[in-house]
């Protein structure tokens, strides 16, 4: 019996000894705990807001009987733990409640608006990467020690200025120049491909400048490493040295920043969507706050939070794939 027990437990011990298994379990546990905290915070939000959300949604002149009936319909008269249990059940079944303004299921509203927000954030992220990577590599090569001091100063100054301009302020400037003054591009909606240009640029320019600066610094450091000197001694083509050897080793810190940039872009869509009248979650949450549609606000906050957690998890996995030594250090 003892022999059978030891044989049964041996595979589990061997499996747990693998660093990727431990990494996956740790990241999954961290994600689940973070999701629970986020769900609990989004549930409590509607209870911590001063005043009665039902009265705020129906208006001060609504009859008391109507307010009481609505509170009972929404389950707000139940004990807090009962409401929390019902909220969790609703999340698992896809029932996020009903909008008090449109009377539509909240899940339907989010399903209609989420694609526009995701498309805007992803396009802006891709634009930032496409701009930042070649620019950062080029500046890293041109401003390595003993080269291009003036170029480094001009690049650093320009990237700092572009990086600190708020997204919405840049968006307003783009609207005025290219939409109002020149009339080249539309400034509202997403009905045509050209309508994507200005909001994507408004979201991408600042992060691209920051990311390019980080890539340049990492490239300058990597280009002084021994393996780069060895690659040059072998007379490999410059493109192979820079993009095949130096760039992958410079991407670790840049990838971490890239994940933060993507999460900030998702949050930045709230302001940009309102500047460009974009039909996404960002403009929806602002109108919901103004209309006191707290059920919808609660659900949208939850969606944004889940998006941030998932992006951070993907970045952690990507960093581990790029640098497996981090798994050993973490143990």
C-alpha positions in Angstrom: 0.0 0.0 0.0 2.8 2.4 0.9 4.6 1.6 -2.4 1.4 2.3 -4.4 0.9 5.6 -2.6 4.5 6.7 -3.3 4.2 5.8 -7.0 0.9 7.7 -7.2 2.4 10.9 -5.7 5.6 10.8 -7.7 4.3 12.3 -10.9 2.8 15.2 -9.0 6.1 16.0 -7.4 7.9 15.8 -10.7 5.4 18.0 -12.4 5.5 20.6 -9.6 9.3 20.7 -9.8 9.1 22.1 -13.4 9.6 25.9 -13.3 6.9 26.6 -15.9 4.3 24.7 -13.9 5.1 26.7 -10.8 5.1 29.9 -12.8 1.7 29.1 -14.4 0.1 28.2 -11.0 1.5 31.4 -9.4 0.2 33.6 -12.2 -3.2 31.9 -12.3 -3.6 32.3 -8.5 -2.5 35.9 -8.7 -5.0 36.5 -11.5 -7.9 34.8 -9.6 -7.2 36.8 -6.4 -7.0 40.1 -8.4 -10.2 39.3 -10.2 -12.0 38.6 -6.9 -10.8 41.9 -5.5 -11.9 43.7 -8.6 -15.3 42.1 -8.6 -15.8 42.9 -4.9 -14.7 46.5 -5.5 -17.1 46.9 -8.4 -20.0 45.4 -6.3 -19.3 47.8 -3.4 -19.0 50.8 -5.7 -22.7 51.1 -6.1 -23.2 50.9 -2.3 -20.5 53.4 -1.4 -21.8 56.1 -3.8 -23.6 58.7 -1.6 -27.4 58.8 -2.0 -29.9 56.3 -3.4 -28.9 55.2 -7.0 -32.5 54.3 -7.8 -33.7 57.8 -6.7 -30.8 59.4 -8.6 -31.7 57.4 -11.8 -35.5 58.0 -11.6 -35.2 61.6 -10.6 -36.2 63.6 -7.5 -39.9 63.8 -8.6 -40.4 60.1 -9.0 -43.2 58.7 -6.7 -42.0 56.9 -3.6 -43.9 53.8 -4.6 -42.1 53.6 -8.0 -38.7 54.0 -6.2 -39.5 51.3 -3.8 -40.7 48.9 -6.5 -37.5 49.6 -8.5 -35.3 48.9 -5.4 -37.1 45.6 -4.8 -36.7 44.7 -8.5 -33.0 45.4 -8.4 -32.7 43.5 -5.1 -31.3 46.5 -3.2 -33.5 45.8 -0.2 -31.8 42.4 0.4 -29.0 42.0 2.9 -25.6 42.9 1.5 -24.2 39.4 1.5 -27.3 38.2 -0.4 -26.9 41.0 -3.0 -23.2 40.0 -3.3 -24.1 36.4 -4.0 -26.7 37.4 -6.6 -24.1 39.6 -8.2 -21.6 36.8 -8.4 -24.3 34.5 -9.9 -25.1 37.1 -12.5 -21.5 37.4 -13.5 -21.2 33.7 -14.1 -24.4 33.6 -16.1 -23.6 36.8 -18.1 -26.4 38.8 -16.3 -24.9 42.2 -15.5 -28.2 43.8 -14.7 -30.4 46.3 -16.7 -29.6 49.8 -17.6 -31.9 52.2 -15.7 -31.9 54.7 -18.6 -32.2 52.5 -21.8 -33.9 49.6 -20.1 -31.5 47.3 -22.1 -29.5 44.5 -20.6 -26.1 45.9 -19.6 -24.4 42.9 -21.3 -26.0 43.9 -24.6 -24.8 47.5 -24.3 -21.3 46.4 -23.5 -21.3 43.9 -26.4 -22.3 46.7 -28.8 -19.7 49.2 -27.5 -16.7 47.0 -26.6 -15.5 46.2 -30.1 -15.1 49.9 -31.0 -13.0 50.5 -27.8 -10.8 47.4 -28.4 -10.3 48.3 -32.0 -9.2 51.8 -31.1 -6.8 50.7 -28.3 -5.2 47.9 -30.3 -4.7 50.0 -33.4 -3.2 52.8 -31.3 -0.9 50.2 -29.6 0.2 48.8 -33.0 0.8 52.2 -34.3 2.9 53.1 -31.3 5.0 49.9 -31.7 5.5 50.4 -35.4 6.7 53.9 -34.8 8.7 53.3 -31.6 10.7 50.1 -32.5 12.5 51.2 -35.7 12.9 54.8 -34.3 14.3 53.5 -31.0 16.7 51.1 -32.8 17.8 53.8 -35.2 18.4 56.3 -32.5 20.2 53.7 -30.4 22.6 52.9 -33.3 23.2 56.6 -34.1 23.7 57.8 -30.5 25.8 55.0 -29.2 28.8 56.1 -27.1 31.0 58.5 -29.1 28.3 59.1 -31.8 25.6 61.7 -32.4 25.5 63.8 -29.3 23.4 66.5 -31.0 21.1 63.8 -32.4 20.6 62.3 -28.9 19.8 65.7 -27.4 17.3 66.6 -30.1 15.6 63.1 -29.9 15.5 63.1 -26.1 14.0 66.6 -26.0 11.4 65.9 -28.6 10.4 62.6 -27.1 10.0 64.1 -23.6 7.8 66.9 -24.9 5.6 64.5 -26.9 5.4 62.1 -24.0 4.1 64.6 -21.5 1.3 66.0 -23.7 -2.0 64.7 -22.4 -3.9 62.5 -24.9 -7.0 64.6 -24.9 -5.1 67.8 -25.4 -3.3 66.3 -28.4 -6.6 65.0 -29.7 -8.1 68.5 -29.5 -5.1 69.9 -31.4 -5.4 67.3 -34.1 -9.1 68.0 -34.4 -8.5 71.7 -34.8 -5.6 71.4 -37.3 -6.6 68.4 -39.5 -10.4 68.5 -39.0 -11.5 72.1 -38.6 -8.7 74.2 -40.3 -7.6 71.9 -43.1 -10.7 69.7 -43.3 -8.7 66.7 -44.3 -10.1 64.1 -41.9 -13.4 63.5 -40.1 -13.4 64.3 -36.4 -16.4 62.2 -35.1 -17.6 58.6 -35.3 -16.0 55.5 -36.8 -17.9 55.2 -40.1 -14.9 55.2 -42.4 -11.2 54.2 -42.3 -10.2 57.8 -42.3 -12.1 58.4 -39.1 -9.6 56.2 -37.3 -6.6 58.3 -38.1 -6.9 61.2 -35.7 -8.0 59.2 -32.6 -5.4 56.5 -33.2 -2.7 59.2 -33.5 -3.9 61.0 -30.4 -3.6 57.8 -28.4 -0.3 56.6 -30.0 2.0 59.6 -30.3 2.8 60.0 -26.6 3.3 56.3 -25.8 5.4 55.9 -29.0 7.7 58.7 -27.9 8.2 57.1 -24.5 8.7 53.6 -25.8 11.2 54.8 -28.5 13.2 56.5 -25.8 13.3 53.3 -23.7 14.3 51.2 -26.7 17.1 53.6 -27.5 18.5 53.4 -24.0 18.3 49.6 -24.0 19.9 49.4 -27.5 22.8 51.6 -26.4 23.4 49.3 -23.5 23.1 46.1 -25.5 25.3 47.3 -28.3 28.2 47.5 -25.8 27.8 43.8 -24.8 30.3 41.1 -25.7 28.0 39.1 -27.9 27.4 42.1 -30.2 31.1 42.7 -30.5 31.5 39.0 -31.4 28.7 39.3 -34.1 30.5 42.3 -35.5 33.8 40.5 -35.5 32.2 37.8 -37.6 31.4 40.5 -40.2 27.6 39.8 -40.0 25.4 42.3 -41.9 24.4 45.3 -39.8 20.7 44.4 -40.1 21.4 41.0 -38.6 23.5 42.5 -35.8 21.0 45.1 -34.8 17.6 43.3 -35.4 18.7 39.7 -35.0 21.0 40.0 -32.0 20.7 43.3 -30.2 17.0 44.1 -30.5 15.6 40.8 -28.9 17.9 41.4 -25.9 16.8 45.0 -25.6 13.1 44.1 -25.6 12.7 42.9 -22.0 12.4 46.3 -20.4 10.6 47.6 -23.4 8.0 44.8 -23.3 7.3 45.6 -19.6 6.7 49.2 -20.6 4.7 48.1 -23.6 2.2 46.3 -21.3 1.8 49.4 -19.2 1.4 51.5 -22.3 -1.4 49.2 -23.6 -3.3 49.4 -20.3 -2.9 53.1 -20.2 -4.2 53.3 -23.8 -7.3 51.3 -22.8 -7.9 53.8 -19.9 -7.1 56.7 -22.3 -9.9 55.7 -24.6 -12.3 57.2 -22.1 -11.2 60.8 -22.9 -10.3 60.2 -26.5 -13.7 58.7 -27.3 -15.4 61.8 -25.9 -13.2 64.1 -27.9 -13.9 62.3 -31.1 -17.5 61.1 -30.3 -16.3 57.6 -30.6 -19.1 55.0 -30.0 -17.2 52.9 -27.5 -17.2 52.1 -23.8 -15.3 55.3 -22.9 -18.0 57.7 -24.2 -20.7 55.3 -22.7 -19.3 55.4 -19.2 -19.2 59.2 -19.2 -22.8 59.5 -20.4 -23.8 56.8 -17.8 -22.2 58.8 -15.0 -24.0 62.0 -16.1 -27.3 60.0 -16.4 -26.6 58.2 -13.0 -26.9 54.9 -14.7 -24.9 53.1 -12.0 -25.6 49.6 -13.1 -23.9 50.3 -16.5 -21.1 52.3 -14.9 -20.4 49.3 -12.5 -20.2 46.9 -15.4 -18.0 49.1 -17.6 -15.5 49.6 -14.7 -15.4 45.8 -14.3 -14.7 45.3 -18.0 -11.9 47.9 -17.9 -10.4 46.3 -14.8 -10.5 42.8 -16.3 -8.8 44.1 -19.4 -5.9 45.6 -17.4 -5.4 42.3 -15.5 -5.4 40.2 -18.6 -2.9 42.5 -20.3 -0.6 42.4 -17.3 -0.8 38.6 -17.2 0.0 38.3 -21.0 3.0 40.6 -20.4 4.3 38.4 -17.6 4.1 35.3 -19.8 5.8 37.1 -22.7 8.6 38.3 -20.4 9.1 34.7 -19.2 9.2 33.4 -22.7 11.8 36.1 -23.7 13.9 35.5 -20.6 13.4 32.0 -19.1 16.0 32.9 -16.5 13.4 35.0 -14.7 11.6 31.8 -13.8 14.7 30.6 -11.8 15.1 34.0 -10.2 11.5 34.1 -9.2 11.8 30.7 -7.5 
